[in-house]
Amino acid sequence: MCLIYLIAAALCFCLGVYSVIIIAQHISQHPLCERSGCQNRCYIENNGKIHPFCGRTCANQHQSGGGARIGVKNVGPNCSREGCTRKAYRDPRNEKMFHSFCSKECYSRDGEKLVRTKLTVLQENDIDYQYVLKRFTGCRKLANASIKAIIRIQMPRSKVNRHLKLKKQMKTTLRMYHGTYSACNPMKIVAEKAPCCIKACGLCGIIREAMWFSDDPSVSLSYCESHDGSTKAIFVIDVLANKSTSICVTKENDATLPRFLVLFETEYMY
């Protein structure tokens, strides 16, 4: 009888150790949340799919500016800042969507030494591309516009610093639109990633230097003219103001900061 008790006790001990090993293995395969500073484990669905964050709160906080932890689940394109080895930020709700940089900090650092405007042609699954596309084609007059390219604009650091200094004195930042005349073929900018003609060209002049603005791209549409009448250009610009308004006129050049350029074609007659 004593032998039976001893065997039973040994089995219980072995099963206990085995359970601990299984739990330890499960934890080791359960990565930490990718939001910098969070020590919680990533959320795992019943089907075994592992999400990069522990929950929506951390995902939203990371998207609004938190840094990403490097981990085996952080896959996708690399951060586009030269010298950064981290992966670009991915949308936790759609893994096919990404941002060109791993965080807002890297985006800011990328522009620290810019002395000339930097243009980046965005891919269609870039989060910024989809953000601009949704706002642009959400307008009835532009709902069927054929988007040729959406380009991110990073102005020289001296321009950005003056804008940020003035921003402290203003009450709000408006995301507005500005349509302009192009003396050149706007699609050349996609290939050359730089303004390509004389300052008399409104398109290239704004890219170089940085006007009334509208919060509705269709209002700016009537100001769009091009050398061949096909590809048109509308800027998406941050404008500092003391109150929210649908139409904005500013005399302060530093109050404006071009963010994106939309090249498109439309059959809409204005």
C-alpha positions in Angstrom: 0.0 0.0 0.0 2.8 2.4 0.9 4.4 1.6 -2.5 1.2 2.6 -4.3 1.1 5.9 -2.4 4.7 6.6 -3.3 4.0 5.9 -7.0 1.0 8.1 -7.0 2.9 10.9 -5.3 5.7 10.6 -7.9 3.2 10.8 -10.8 1.6 13.9 -9.3 5.0 15.5 -8.9 6.0 14.7 -12.5 2.6 16.0 -13.9 3.1 19.2 -11.9 6.6 19.7 -13.3 5.3 19.0 -16.8 2.5 21.5 -16.4 5.0 24.2 -15.3 7.1 23.4 -18.3 4.1 23.7 -20.7 3.1 27.1 -19.0 6.7 28.4 -19.3 6.9 27.4 -23.0 3.5 29.1 -23.6 4.7 32.3 -21.9 8.0 32.3 -23.8 6.0 32.1 -27.1 3.7 34.9 -26.0 5.6 38.2 -26.9 5.3 41.5 -25.1 3.1 44.3 -26.3 5.0 46.4 -28.9 4.1 49.7 -27.3 7.3 51.1 -25.7 7.0 50.9 -21.9 4.2 48.3 -21.7 5.0 45.0 -20.0 1.7 43.2 -20.8 1.6 40.2 -23.2 0.2 40.6 -26.7 -3.4 39.7 -27.3 -3.9 36.2 -28.7 -7.1 35.2 -30.4 -8.7 31.8 -29.9 -7.4 30.7 -33.3 -3.8 31.4 -32.2 -3.3 34.7 -34.1 -1.0 37.0 -32.1 -1.6 40.7 -32.3 1.3 43.2 -31.9 -0.4 45.0 -28.9 -2.1 43.9 -25.7 -5.2 45.8 -26.5 -6.8 48.7 -28.4 -5.6 51.3 -25.9 -1.9 50.5 -26.4 -2.5 50.2 -30.2 -4.0 53.7 -30.2 -1.3 55.2 -28.0 1.4 53.7 -30.1 -0.2 55.2 -33.3 -0.4 58.6 -31.7 3.3 58.7 -31.1 4.7 55.8 -29.0 7.8 54.0 -30.1 7.7 50.4 -31.3 9.6 47.5 -29.5 11.6 45.4 -31.9 10.2 41.9 -31.8 9.7 38.8 -34.0 6.1 39.8 -34.7 7.1 43.2 -36.0 7.3 42.4 -39.7 6.9 44.5 -42.8 8.9 47.3 -44.5 11.7 49.0 -42.7 11.5 52.5 -41.2 12.5 54.8 -44.1 14.8 57.0 -41.9 18.4 56.4 -42.9 20.2 54.6 -40.1 17.1 53.2 -38.3 17.0 49.4 -38.3 13.5 49.1 -36.9 10.4 48.0 -38.8 7.9 50.5 -40.0 4.8 51.0 -38.0 1.9 48.6 -38.9 -1.8 49.2 -38.4 -2.9 46.6 -35.8 -6.3 46.4 -37.4 -4.9 45.7 -40.9 -1.4 44.3 -41.1 -1.1 45.2 -44.8 -1.3 48.9 -43.9 1.9 50.6 -42.7 3.6 54.0 -42.1 6.9 54.9 -43.7 8.5 55.4 -40.3 8.5 53.4 -37.1 7.3 56.3 -34.9 6.6 60.0 -34.9 10.1 60.5 -33.3 11.8 58.9 -36.3 9.7 61.0 -38.7 10.8 64.2 -36.8 14.4 63.1 -36.8 14.3 62.4 -40.5 13.7 66.1 -41.2 16.2 67.5 -38.7 19.0 68.1 -41.3 16.9 68.9 -44.3 18.0 72.0 -46.2 15.9 71.3 -49.2 12.3 70.1 -49.6 12.1 66.3 -49.5 9.4 64.6 -51.6 8.3 61.0 -51.1 5.9 59.2 -53.4 3.7 57.2 -51.1 2.6 53.6 -51.8 -1.1 52.8 -51.8 -1.0 50.8 -48.6 0.8 53.6 -46.7 -1.4 54.9 -43.9 -0.8 58.5 -45.0 -1.8 57.7 -48.6 -5.1 56.3 -47.5 -5.7 59.2 -45.1 -5.3 61.8 -47.8 -7.2 59.6 -50.4 -10.3 59.3 -48.1 -10.5 63.0 -47.4 -9.9 64.0 -51.0 -12.3 61.6 -52.7 -14.8 62.1 -49.9 -15.8 65.3 -51.7 -18.7 64.7 -54.2 -17.0 66.6 -57.0 -13.8 64.5 -56.7 -15.3 61.2 -55.8 -14.4 59.8 -59.2 -11.1 61.5 -59.6 -8.2 59.3 -60.9 -5.4 59.6 -58.4 -2.0 59.6 -60.2 0.2 60.0 -57.1 0.1 61.2 -53.5 3.4 62.7 -52.4 4.6 63.5 -48.8 6.3 66.9 -48.5 8.9 67.5 -45.8 10.0 71.1 -45.8 13.5 72.3 -44.9 14.0 72.3 -41.1 14.4 76.1 -40.9 10.9 76.5 -42.4 9.4 73.9 -40.0 11.1 75.5 -37.0 9.6 78.9 -37.9 6.2 77.3 -38.3 6.4 75.5 -35.0 7.5 78.7 -33.2 4.4 80.6 -34.6 2.2 77.6 -33.8 2.7 78.3 -30.0 1.0 81.7 -30.5 -1.9 80.5 -32.5 -5.1 78.7 -31.3 -5.6 76.0 -33.9 -4.1 74.1 -36.9 -6.4 73.6 -39.9 -5.8 71.0 -42.6 -6.6 72.9 -45.8 -6.3 72.6 -49.6 -4.7 74.8 -52.2 -5.1 74.4 -55.9 -2.5 75.9 -58.2 -1.3 76.4 -61.8 1.4 74.1 -63.1 3.6 75.3 -66.0 5.4 71.9 -66.0 4.2 68.4 -66.3 3.3 67.5 -62.6 4.1 63.8 -63.2 7.8 64.7 -63.6 7.9 65.4 -59.9 7.1 61.7 -59.3 10.2 60.6 -61.2 12.6 63.4 -60.1 11.2 64.0 -56.6 12.1 67.7 -56.8 10.5 70.8 -58.3 11.4 70.8 -61.9 10.8 74.2 -63.5 10.8 78.0 -63.1 9.5 79.9 -60.1 6.6 81.2 -62.2 5.1 77.8 -61.9 2.8 77.8 -58.9 3.3 74.1 -58.3 7.1 74.2 -58.1 7.1 77.6 -56.4 5.1 76.3 -53.4 7.3 73.2 -53.1 10.3 75.5 -53.0 9.1 78.2 -50.6 5.8 77.3 -49.3 -2.5 82.1 -50.5 -5.9 81.4 -49.6 -7.0 77.9 -48.6 -10.1 75.9 -48.3 -11.1 72.9 -46.1 -12.9 71.4 -49.2 -10.7 70.2 -52.1 -13.5 70.9 -54.6 -13.3 74.6 -53.8 -9.6 74.5 -54.7 -10.4 72.5 -57.9 -11.4 75.6 -59.8 -7.9 77.1 -59.4 -6.2 74.0 -60.8 -4.8 74.5 -64.3 -2.0 72.5 -66.0 0.2 72.8 -69.0 -1.7 70.0 -70.8 -5.1 70.3 -69.1 -5.0 66.8 -67.8 -3.0 66.1 -64.6 -3.9 68.6 -61.9 -2.3 69.4 -58.5 -3.8 70.2 -55.1 -1.7 70.7 -52.0 -2.8 69.5 -48.5 -1.4 72.1 -46.1 -1.4 72.8 -42.4 -2.5 76.4 -41.8 -2.2 78.1 -38.4 -5.3 80.2 -37.4 -7.0 81.7 -34.4 -10.3 80.0 -35.2 -11.8 77.2 -37.3 -13.1 78.3 -40.7 -13.9 76.7 -44.1 -12.0 79.4 -46.0 -8.7 80.8 -44.7 -6.5 83.7 -45.9 -3.1 84.2 -44.2 -0.5 86.9 -44.6 2.0 84.9 -42.5 4.1 82.7 -44.7 5.3 80.8 -41.6 1.6 80.0 -40.8 1.6 77.5 -43.7 3.3 74.1 -43.9 2.7 72.0 -47.0 2.2 68.3 -46.0 1.1 66.4 -49.1 0.6 66.9 -52.9 -2.2 65.2 -54.7 -1.7 64.7 -58.5 -5.0 63.7 -60.2 -7.2 63.8 -63.3 -10.9 64.4 -63.3 -13.6 64.8 -65.9 -15.6 67.1 -63.6 -16.4 70.4 -65.3 -16.1 73.4 -62.9 
